[in-house]
Amino acid sequence: GGPPSGPGLRPMGQQEAEPSILVFDEAHNIDDICIEALSVRLNRSRLDQAFGNLTRLSSEIERVKGEDASRLQEEYKRLVQGLQHAGQVDAQIAERLQAPVLPDDLINEAIPGNIRRAEHFVALMRRLVNFLKRYLLVDRAQCEGPLSAVQKIEEEAEVDSKSLKFCHERLRSLLNTLRVSNLDEFTPVTKVADFVTLLGTYAQGFTVITDPYPEAEGIYDPMLLLSCLDASLAIRPVLKRYRSVILTSGTMSPLEMYPKILG
């Protein structure tokens, strides 16, 4: 999968294009690169590590609460500001969300209530990791679309699709609040957040594949793959952000194919 701030995870909103020229060299395989950037792979080892990350985050949250409870409140305010900047909420809603008393109906509409507090978010992520562990227990390869997978998450993990969309941004905000210096240590839980965020964001353009024998027949080590099928989902935010984007390569043929596959 792509990096935590990779394309497709952070909406650009209606920002004016930057007056810059972005050049992709050797761009003949840019469609493959875009698809790979938005594809996420998980296995049992990675999910076990993600669960360990969440245990560590719980300990850090308790430590921070004891030292400075106001930092967690500031994290929520920054989340609201980040959502406003990303175009998820408008200025009026953002101002009301940052008020001392938050109306329940407004919170439910703009930001899911179980995302609001750090402890609730960690508990939500634990349910998602446990669901994915069960989801991996298959004896034959299977494939399904995002909507079907999200429905199973809603029924079995009791996490709605709206909450899934905020997981990436919420985890990034929490790691910043806790002043985590070694982000690589939290790569497993970041991959899970990327997986569920993409799953909750895109109803089309992805497929969920579970393969019990990804390496070799007879070696049971199931892999879960959220596979991107549409390169334009990754490149579209880049095209919107920069005024000019240039693709160069000596083997870009046929040329008329690239505008079609990149949207």
N, C-alpha and C positions, 0 to 999 in steps of 0.2 A: 504494500500500500504506500501511498504518498506520505510526505511529512505531515505533522500535525496541522500546519497552516496550509496544506496543499489545496489545490483547486477543487471546487465542488463542495467544500465543507464550510466556507465562510462567504456568504452572499455579499456581493459588492454593492447592492443597493443602486440608487440612481446617481452615482458619483460621476463627475465629468471626467472624460478620458484624460490621462496624463499626457502632456506634450512630449512624449518620448518615442523613440523608435526601438522596438524589440526585435532582435534578429535571432532566428533559430538556424544554426548551421547543421549540415548533415540531416536535414529534416525529412528525408525520404521515408523514415519509419516513425514519424511523429505520432501517427495514429496508434501504433503499438505502445509507444511511450505513454500517451494519454490514458489508454486503457489500463496499462499496468499501474499507473499512478493512483487510479481510483479503485483498484482491486485489492482486497484485504484477505489474508490467509490466517487461519487460526487452527491450532491443534490442541491436544490435551495438555501438553507441557506448557504451552503459551497461556492457556486458561488457568492452569494451576499457579503460574507466576503472576497472572493478573489478580487472582484472589489474594495472593501474598501482598501485592501492591496495595490492595484495598485495606488489608489489616494494618499495614504501615501507615496509610493515610488516616485511618481511624485514630491511631495512637497520636499522630501529629496534630489532628484536630483537637483532641483532648488537651494536649500540651499547650496549644495556642490559646484555647479557651481559658485555660488557667492563667496564662501570662497576659493576654490582651484580648478580651472578648470583642472589643470594638473592631478588630481587624476583620473578623468574619462578617460583620455588618458592612464594612467598607467593601468587602469582596462582592456582596450582593449588589451594592450600588454600582460598582464597576461593571458587573454583569449587565445591569440595566443599560448603562451607558454604552457598553459594547454592542448590545442588541440594537440600540438606537442608531449607532454608527453603521451597523451592518444592514440597516433598513428593515429589521424585524418588527420594530415598534416605532411609532411616530413620536414627535417631541412632547405632545400633550400627554400621551400615555406614559412616557418615560418620566415626566415630571410628577405625575400622580403615583407612579410606582415607587418613587424615592421619598414619598411623604412618610412621616412617622407611623401613621395608621393606614394600613393597606386594605382596601375593600376586598373581601374574599372573591366576589364575582369578577373583579378586575384582574386579580392575580390569576384566577383560573383561565381567563381568556388570553392574557398576554404571556404569562410564564407559568407553567404547571407548578402547582403547590409543592409537589414532592421534589422539585428541583431547587426550591428556594433556600433550604438550609443544607449546610455541608453534610451533616450526619444523615439526613434523609437521602441525599444524593448518593453517598457511599452505600447505603442500604439498597437503593435502587440498582446500583451497579452490581452489587452482590447477587441480586435476584437474576440479573441478566447473565452474569457469568455462570451461575448454576443452571439456568435454562440452556445456555449454549453447550455446557457439558453434557446435559441429557440429550440435546439435539444431535450431538456427535455420535451417540451410541447407535450405530446402524450396522447391518451386516451386508448391505449392498449399496451401491452408488445410487444417489437420488438427487433430483433437481426440482426446484420450485421457484416461483416468482416472488418479488419483494412483498406484494400484498398478502400472499398466503403466509409467508414467514412472519410478517408483522401481526397478522391475525393470531397466530400461535403464541407469539410473545404476549399479546394482550390477554389471551385466555389463560395461559399457563404461568407467566411471570407477573401478570397484572401490571404491566407497564404499557401505557397508551402510546400511540405513534407520535403524538405531539411532544411527549417527554423524550422520545428517542432523538428527535431533531436537535435538542439542546445539549446532548451528552458531551459532544466534542468541546463545545465552547465552555461548558460548565467545568469540565475536568481541567482544561487549560487555565481557567480563572482560579480554580482551587489550588493548582500547583504553584501558580504565581503568588497567591495569598500565603501559602505555607512556606514560601521562599525556598522551594526545592532547587538545589543546585545541580544535582546529578539527574537530569531528565532522562538519560538513557536507562536508568534503573526502572523507570515507570513506563518503558516502551510497551510491555505486555498489556497493561490496562489502557494505555493510549490506543493500541490497536483495536481493543474491544470497543472503545468509545467511537473510533472511526467507523468500525463495522456497523454498529447500531445507528449511528447518525446518518450514514449513507442509506442504510436500509429504510429509515423512517422518512428520509427526504425525497427519495426517488421511487415513484411507483412503477416506472418503466426504465428500461436501459440497463438493468442489472438482472442477474440470476444467482440463486443460492445453490451451490453444489456441495454435497457431502460425499466424500470418497473414503471408504473404510480401508482401502489398500492403495494409497497414493504412490508408494515407492515400489512395491513389488507384491505380487500375489502371494498370500500366505503370511505376510508381515502386517499384522493389524496395528495400524497407527492412524486412525481416522483424521482426515483433514476437512476443515470447513472453509469454503472459498466463496466470498462475495465477488463475483466476476462482473466487471464492467463490460458492457456490450456496445457502448456508444461513446466514441472518442470526443464528440462535440461537448459532452458534459464537462470534461476536464478543461478543454481549451476555451470554452465560451467566456468564462470570467476573465481570462487573459486578453481576449479580443476586445472585451468591453473596457478593460482598464487602460489599455494603451491605444493611442491614436493611430499608430502604425505598427503592424506586425509583418515581418518579412521572413519567409521560409526560403532557405537556399540549400541546394544539393545538386550534384551532377547526375543523379539518377531519379529525379522526381518525374515519373511517367506512369500513366498519362496524367497531365496537369489538371485536366478537368475533373479528375476524381477527388482531389483534395478539398475543394470547396464543399463537395457533397458530404464527405465523411467527417469533416470538421465543423459542419454547420454554418 
